[in-house]
Structures are given as C-alpha cells and as structure tokens.
C-alpha cells in the first residue's frame, strides 16, 4: 500500500524526469532518465585570446580537421645593467638562446626560422590588452633564414640562432649613451625581435620556449679596441607576446553537433547548451549530483590528448577542470553547482568548454557526441 501511494504522489515527477527514484522518507530522490537529457554542443572559433602566455610558441602544422595552424612570437631584449657602453673593435658572434619547454607535433619535422626586428614597441604588461590574433609590424633581418630540426631542439634543450654581426653592431652596440642609459631608453631604440617559422620537412610542429628563464638571452661576444675578448648577455625576462593564426577553410567544425571540437592558441571552443534544464525551473528541485562525462573521439586522430580541459559558465566564470582518464579516454566534470544555478538562479543554460592554458600550448581534442557515444550527464535531483 505504501508503495502504491508513493507512486501515485510521484506521477507528475515521473512524467517530467523519468521513473527511477528513491523514497528516503522526508525527500524524494530522482535519477533523471537519459532520454530526457539533451545537451547540444556548438563549436565555434574563439574571437580573442591574450597574447601573454606562460611560454612562447613557434612553429606550424597542418591538421586534417582544424586546418593550418601557425605560431610566432615577439619579445624585448633588455639591458643587463644601466649606463652601458661598448668599446667595440669587432664582433666574434651574436647568438640568441631560448630554453626548450615542450613540443606539440612531429619531432622529425624541420622548420625554417626567420628573425625580424620589431618596428613598434610592445607592452607586455598583463594589464595591457594584447590579443594573440594581432600581428606586430616588423622587418626581416637579412641573412636570418635558419633551418632547424625539431629533434635537435628537443635533444639540446634549447634553440640557438645566430644574428649578423653588422646588424648587432649598428642596432645595439653603436647606440649612444642616452639610448644605453637603461632598459626603458634602450627599447625605444631597439624595440625587439620576432621569430617566424615555416615547415620545410615533415608534418610540422609547434615548439614551446621559456622566454622568462634566466637562460633566455642574446649573447654577444666581441673584441674591444684593446683586443680583449668581451661577452655580455642581454636578458629577455619573459617580455614576449605570442601571435597565432588559423586557416579553417573547408572545415565543418561550426556545423557539426555530433562532435565537440576544442583547440588552443585562440582556436576553437565549444558551447554546451543545457536548455532542457529550463523544464526544471521553479519546480523546487535541488540538484543532488550532476556529473558530466565527455569521451575522446577516435583517439584524437593520433594527436596527443590534452591532459586537462576547462569548463566555464556563460559569463566566463571558471567552474572547474577535468583531467583525462587514460584508462577510458574520458573527461569527467562535477557541475552540480552550475546546474543548480541554472535551475534556481536562472543562469543562462550554456557552459563553455576550452582546452586548458590555451594561450600557452598548441593542443587540440575532438570529443564524441555520436548516437553510440553521446555526451553523458548523470543528474540526480531531490524534491522536498
């Protein structure tokens, strides 16, 4: 009799959320049926991203889904001390040294790197608005097309690039005392450098460099007028900005809803539409548990799977991140509070999905929303 009475009292709730429920005495706990859950993904190109990254990215590769992807970066060269002066007879060599911090792509690839001089001063202050899709005007330095194997960078632990002696003499060492008074006056005259790269062999890749390291610098060795050898390092100090370019020609990422596309470097984000939750508003339900599961599609086409992805609400408030479960190639988010906010606070029922630290890596991932492997939400509600 008690069971019959309980079923009768819950008839409306069953119609709304399914038939799985538990009677805990003072509360009714409902497990929402999968057939009533409909999450619609909408992948779209990211409109803007900060150019200030944790690391600096350089390289290029072609992705069969995301198209052509390019990363370059520019940076300041700073003075090691104030009131510098150079008594130069001749320059032995000038080398730019950048510590290696990671790679996304094919280590067997080869890049052709070009060095340019910046035409404008850059402001790397985090309070400044620097967008990764904004290119900084620059002029290519003659004789700086340098071929580099990615495997050499990985094995050596750094990238080393030679700069022409004439350029170093005219643009740095021959500056006057006022221009060499301090870093602020120096960068008004020598605004910095920019690195570009194109793939000449292999499928390509994008290399990460730690330009904030003490080992990131321009080293100049020269003989003074007394023919004494001199060596000086001009630090970079992390004063760098990334520039990203993507070509999505012939790509269908914005019209397919059976897959979820994510890409770093200001590439692609996905909005997840939870509008089905509108049916639960003003109903007195409390969200007991809401677990969102997303599976990697087709082993990410052989590309490295991101260790983490991130979730934000519609207003870009960070919710949480999820680490890849390598046993099943799945990400799991606890979105209990976000779902509660949608139901009770009438938050916009859209959550935004991104790769993690997307301004500092070249990662991409495709997640499944196919009929056989859809986005899953385990939703448990409580009714007083």
C-alpha positions as CSV (number, residue, x, y, z in Angstrom):
1,X,0.0,0.0,0.0
2,X,2.8,2.4,0.9
3,X,4.4,1.8,-2.5
4,X,1.2,2.4,-4.4
5,X,0.6,5.7,-2.5
6,X,4.2,6.8,-3.3
7,X,3.9,6.0,-6.9
8,X,0.7,8.0,-7.2
9,X,2.2,11.0,-5.5
10,X,5.1,11.0,-7.9
11,X,3.2,10.6,-11.1
12,X,3.9,14.2,-12.3
13,X,7.6,13.9,-11.4
14,X,7.8,10.7,-13.4
15,X,6.4,12.4,-16.4
16,X,9.0,15.1,-16.1
17,X,12.1,13.3,-15.2
18,X,11.7,9.5,-15.6
19,X,10.8,6.6,-13.4
20,X,14.0,6.0,-11.4
21,X,13.5,7.4,-7.9
22,X,14.1,6.6,-4.3
23,X,12.0,7.3,-1.3
24,X,14.2,8.4,1.5
25,X,11.4,9.3,3.9
26,X,11.4,13.1,4.0
27,X,12.7,13.6,0.5
28,X,12.2,12.1,-2.9
29,X,15.4,11.5,-4.9
30,X,15.0,11.3,-8.7
31,X,17.6,10.0,-11.2
32,X,16.8,11.8,-14.4
33,X,16.3,9.4,-17.3
34,X,18.9,9.7,-20.2
35,X,16.1,10.1,-22.7
36,X,15.1,13.5,-21.1
37,X,18.7,14.8,-21.2
38,X,19.7,16.7,-24.3
39,X,22.9,18.6,-24.4
40,X,23.6,20.4,-27.7
41,X,27.3,21.3,-28.5
42,X,28.1,24.3,-30.7
43,X,31.8,24.6,-31.6
44,X,32.9,28.0,-32.7
45,X,36.1,29.9,-33.4
46,X,37.4,31.9,-30.5
47,X,37.2,35.6,-31.1
48,X,40.1,36.7,-29.0
49,X,42.8,35.4,-26.6
50,X,45.5,37.1,-24.7
51,X,48.9,37.1,-26.3
52,X,50.6,36.9,-22.9
53,X,51.4,33.2,-22.5
54,X,53.4,31.2,-19.8
55,X,55.6,30.1,-22.7
56,X,56.4,31.4,-26.2
57,X,55.2,29.3,-29.2
58,X,56.9,28.9,-32.5
59,X,56.1,26.6,-35.5
60,X,53.4,25.4,-37.9
61,X,51.5,22.3,-38.7
62,X,48.6,21.2,-40.8
63,X,45.7,19.4,-39.0
64,X,43.3,17.3,-41.1
65,X,40.3,18.7,-39.1
66,X,41.5,22.1,-37.9
67,X,43.5,23.1,-41.0
68,X,46.7,25.2,-41.0
69,X,47.9,26.5,-37.6
70,X,50.8,28.9,-37.2
71,X,52.5,30.3,-34.1
72,X,55.1,33.1,-33.9
73,X,56.2,35.4,-31.1
74,X,58.0,38.7,-30.5
75,X,60.0,39.8,-27.5
76,X,62.0,42.6,-26.0
77,X,65.7,42.5,-25.4
78,X,66.7,44.2,-22.2
79,X,69.9,45.7,-20.9
80,X,71.8,43.7,-18.2
81,X,72.9,47.0,-16.5
82,X,72.2,50.7,-16.6
83,X,74.6,53.2,-18.3
84,X,76.1,50.6,-20.6
85,X,78.9,51.4,-23.2
86,X,80.7,49.3,-25.7
87,X,84.2,49.9,-27.0
88,X,84.0,47.6,-30.0
89,X,86.7,46.7,-32.4
90,X,85.0,43.6,-34.0
91,X,82.2,41.2,-33.2
92,X,83.0,37.5,-32.9
93,X,79.4,36.2,-32.8
94,X,76.0,37.0,-31.6
95,X,73.6,34.2,-30.6
96,X,70.0,34.2,-29.4
97,X,69.4,31.3,-26.9
98,X,66.0,30.1,-26.0
99,X,65.4,27.3,-23.5
100,X,63.1,24.5,-24.8
101,X,59.9,23.9,-22.8
102,X,57.9,21.4,-24.9
103,X,56.6,20.4,-28.3
104,X,53.3,19.6,-29.9
105,X,53.8,17.8,-33.2
106,X,56.3,15.7,-35.1
107,X,59.9,15.7,-33.7
108,X,61.1,14.6,-37.2
109,X,60.0,17.8,-38.8
110,X,62.2,20.7,-39.8
111,X,61.5,24.4,-39.6
112,X,62.8,27.4,-41.5
113,X,63.1,30.2,-38.9
114,X,63.2,33.9,-39.9
115,X,64.3,36.6,-37.5
116,X,62.7,40.1,-37.8
117,X,63.3,43.4,-36.0
118,X,60.2,45.0,-34.4
119,X,59.0,48.3,-35.9
120,X,56.9,49.2,-32.8
121,X,57.5,49.0,-29.1
122,X,55.4,46.2,-27.4
123,X,53.8,46.5,-24.0
124,X,53.9,43.1,-22.3
125,X,52.2,44.3,-19.1
126,X,49.4,41.9,-18.2
127,X,47.1,44.9,-17.7
128,X,47.5,45.9,-21.3
129,X,45.2,44.4,-23.9
130,X,47.4,42.2,-26.1
131,X,45.5,39.8,-28.4
132,X,47.1,36.8,-30.0
133,X,45.5,37.5,-33.4
134,X,47.2,40.9,-33.6
135,X,50.4,40.9,-35.5
136,X,53.2,43.2,-34.6
137,X,54.8,45.0,-37.5
138,X,58.4,44.0,-38.2
139,X,61.2,44.0,-40.8
140,X,63.0,40.8,-41.7
141,X,66.7,40.9,-40.9
142,X,68.9,40.0,-43.9
143,X,70.6,36.6,-43.8
144,X,68.5,35.2,-41.0
145,X,66.7,32.3,-42.7
146,X,67.8,29.4,-40.4
147,X,66.9,25.8,-40.9
148,X,66.4,23.9,-37.7
149,X,65.4,20.3,-36.9
150,X,62.9,19.9,-34.1
151,X,64.7,16.8,-32.8
152,X,67.9,18.9,-32.3
153,X,65.9,21.5,-30.2
154,X,64.5,18.6,-28.1
155,X,67.8,16.9,-27.6
156,X,69.8,20.1,-27.0
157,X,67.2,21.5,-24.6
158,X,67.4,24.9,-26.3
159,X,67.2,26.8,-29.6
160,X,70.3,28.8,-30.7
161,X,70.1,31.3,-33.5
162,X,73.0,33.4,-35.0
163,X,72.4,37.0,-35.8
164,X,74.5,39.0,-38.3
165,X,77.4,40.9,-36.8
166,X,76.6,44.1,-38.9
167,X,73.1,44.2,-37.6
168,X,74.2,43.8,-33.9
169,X,76.8,46.5,-34.3
170,X,74.5,49.0,-35.9
171,X,71.4,48.4,-33.9
172,X,72.8,47.7,-30.4
173,X,76.5,48.2,-29.8
174,X,76.7,51.5,-31.6
175,X,73.8,53.2,-29.7
176,X,74.7,56.4,-27.9
177,X,75.0,56.9,-24.1
178,X,71.5,58.2,-23.8
179,X,70.0,55.2,-25.6
180,X,72.0,52.9,-23.4
181,X,71.2,54.6,-20.1
182,X,68.6,52.0,-19.0
183,X,66.2,49.4,-20.4
184,X,63.4,51.9,-21.0
185,X,65.6,54.2,-23.2
186,X,67.1,51.1,-24.9
187,X,63.8,49.6,-26.0
188,X,62.8,52.9,-27.5
189,X,65.7,52.5,-29.9
190,X,65.9,48.7,-30.2
191,X,62.3,47.6,-29.9
192,X,62.9,43.9,-30.0
193,X,62.8,40.8,-32.2
194,X,60.3,38.5,-33.8
195,X,60.6,34.8,-34.8
196,X,58.5,33.2,-37.6
197,X,58.7,29.7,-38.8
198,X,57.5,27.6,-41.7
199,X,57.7,23.8,-42.1
200,X,60.2,22.5,-44.7
201,X,60.1,18.8,-43.8
202,X,57.7,16.5,-42.1
203,X,54.2,17.2,-40.8
204,X,55.3,20.1,-38.7
205,X,55.1,21.0,-35.0
206,X,54.9,23.9,-32.6
207,X,57.7,24.3,-30.0
208,X,57.4,26.0,-26.6
209,X,60.2,28.2,-25.3
210,X,60.7,29.5,-21.8
211,X,61.5,33.1,-22.5
212,X,61.1,34.0,-18.8
213,X,64.1,31.8,-17.9
214,X,67.4,33.3,-16.8
215,X,68.9,31.2,-19.7
216,X,66.9,33.1,-22.3
217,X,69.1,35.9,-23.7
218,X,71.0,37.4,-26.6
219,X,74.7,36.7,-26.1
220,X,77.2,39.0,-27.9
221,X,80.9,38.2,-28.0
222,X,83.3,40.9,-29.3
223,X,86.8,42.3,-29.1
224,X,87.3,45.7,-27.7
225,X,89.7,48.3,-29.0
226,X,92.4,46.7,-26.8
227,X,91.7,43.4,-28.5
228,X,90.3,41.9,-25.3
229,X,87.5,39.4,-25.5
230,X,84.2,40.5,-24.1
231,X,81.0,38.6,-23.6
232,X,77.7,40.0,-22.5
233,X,74.2,38.6,-22.1
234,X,71.1,40.7,-22.9
235,X,68.2,39.1,-21.0
236,X,64.7,38.6,-22.4
237,X,63.0,38.4,-18.9
238,X,59.8,37.0,-20.3
239,X,58.8,40.2,-22.1
240,X,57.2,38.3,-25.0
241,X,53.9,38.1,-26.9
242,X,52.5,35.2,-28.9
243,X,50.8,35.6,-32.3
244,X,48.5,32.8,-33.6
245,X,47.0,32.2,-37.0
246,X,44.5,29.6,-38.1
247,X,43.0,28.8,-41.5
248,X,39.8,26.8,-41.2
249,X,39.0,26.8,-45.0
250,X,36.9,23.8,-45.9
251,X,36.4,23.0,-42.2
252,X,33.0,21.9,-40.9
253,X,33.7,22.4,-37.2
254,X,31.0,25.0,-36.7
255,X,28.1,23.0,-38.2
256,X,28.7,19.5,-36.8
257,X,26.9,18.7,-33.5
258,X,27.8,15.1,-33.2
259,X,31.4,16.0,-32.3
260,X,32.9,18.6,-29.8
261,X,35.9,20.5,-31.1
262,X,38.5,22.2,-28.9
263,X,41.7,23.9,-29.9
264,X,44.3,26.0,-28.1
265,X,46.0,29.2,-29.5
266,X,42.8,31.1,-29.8
267,X,41.4,28.4,-32.0
268,X,38.1,26.7,-31.2
269,X,35.8,26.5,-28.1
270,X,32.6,24.6,-27.7
271,X,29.4,25.9,-26.0
272,X,27.3,23.2,-24.4
273,X,23.5,24.0,-24.4
274,X,21.6,22.7,-21.4
275,X,18.3,24.3,-22.3
276,X,16.5,21.1,-21.3
277,X,17.1,22.2,-17.7
278,X,14.5,25.0,-18.2
279,X,11.8,22.4,-17.6
280,X,13.1,22.1,-14.0
281,X,12.9,25.8,-13.1
282,X,10.5,27.0,-10.4
283,X,9.8,23.3,-9.5
284,X,11.5,23.1,-6.1
285,X,14.2,20.6,-7.2
286,X,17.6,20.6,-5.5
287,X,20.5,19.2,-7.5
288,X,22.0,16.3,-5.5
289,X,24.6,15.4,-8.1
290,X,25.4,16.3,-11.7
291,X,28.4,14.6,-13.4
292,X,29.3,15.4,-17.0
293,X,31.3,12.9,-19.0
294,X,32.9,13.6,-22.3
295,X,34.8,10.9,-24.3
296,X,37.7,11.5,-26.7
297,X,36.6,10.7,-30.3
298,X,38.7,8.3,-32.4
299,X,41.7,8.6,-30.1
300,X,42.1,12.2,-31.1
301,X,43.2,11.3,-34.6
302,X,46.5,10.2,-33.3
303,X,47.3,13.7,-31.9
304,X,48.4,14.0,-28.2
305,X,45.4,14.1,-26.0
306,X,45.3,17.1,-23.6
307,X,45.9,16.2,-20.0
308,X,43.2,18.7,-18.9
309,X,40.3,20.7,-20.4
310,X,38.4,23.5,-18.6
311,X,34.7,24.5,-18.1
312,X,33.3,28.0,-17.7
313,X,29.8,29.3,-17.3
314,X,28.2,31.5,-19.9
315,X,29.7,34.7,-18.4
316,X,33.2,33.1,-18.4
317,X,33.4,32.4,-14.7
318,X,35.7,29.5,-14.2
319,X,33.9,26.4,-12.9
320,X,36.5,23.6,-12.8
321,X,38.8,21.5,-15.0
322,X,38.9,17.8,-15.7
323,X,41.9,15.5,-16.2
324,X,41.9,12.8,-18.8
325,X,41.2,9.3,-17.5
326,X,43.8,7.4,-19.6
327,X,42.0,4.1,-18.9
328,X,39.0,5.1,-20.9
329,X,40.0,8.4,-22.6
330,X,37.3,10.3,-20.8
331,X,37.0,13.7,-19.0
332,X,34.6,14.0,-16.0
333,X,33.3,17.3,-14.6
334,X,31.3,17.8,-11.5
335,X,28.8,20.5,-12.5
336,X,26.4,20.2,-9.6
337,X,26.5,23.8,-8.6
338,X,26.4,25.1,-12.2
339,X,23.2,23.0,-12.8
340,X,21.7,24.3,-9.6
341,X,22.4,27.9,-10.6
342,X,20.7,27.3,-14.0
343,X,17.6,25.8,-12.3
344,X,17.2,28.1,-9.3
345,X,19.1,31.3,-10.2
346,X,18.0,31.3,-13.8
347,X,21.6,31.4,-15.1
348,X,22.0,31.1,-18.9
349,X,21.9,27.4,-19.6
350,X,25.1,27.3,-21.6
351,X,28.5,26.2,-20.4
352,X,31.8,26.9,-22.3
353,X,34.4,24.2,-22.8
354,X,38.1,25.0,-23.6
355,X,41.5,23.4,-23.6
356,X,43.5,24.2,-20.5
357,X,46.0,27.0,-20.5
358,X,45.1,27.6,-24.2
359,X,47.4,30.7,-24.5
360,X,50.4,28.6,-23.8
361,X,50.1,25.4,-25.8
362,X,49.0,24.1,-29.3
363,X,46.7,21.3,-28.1
364,X,43.6,20.1,-29.8
365,X,41.0,17.5,-29.0
366,X,37.8,16.1,-30.5
367,X,35.1,14.8,-28.2
368,X,32.3,12.5,-29.1
369,X,28.6,13.3,-29.2
370,X,27.6,10.5,-31.5
371,X,24.5,8.3,-31.0
372,X,26.7,5.4,-29.8
373,X,28.8,7.6,-27.6
374,X,27.0,10.8,-26.6
375,X,27.8,13.5,-24.1
376,X,26.6,12.0,-20.8
377,X,25.1,13.7,-17.8
378,X,24.3,11.8,-14.6
379,X,21.7,14.0,-13.0
380,X,20.2,13.3,-9.6
381,X,17.5,15.7,-8.2
382,X,15.9,16.0,-4.7
383,X,12.3,17.1,-4.2
384,X,11.3,18.2,-0.7
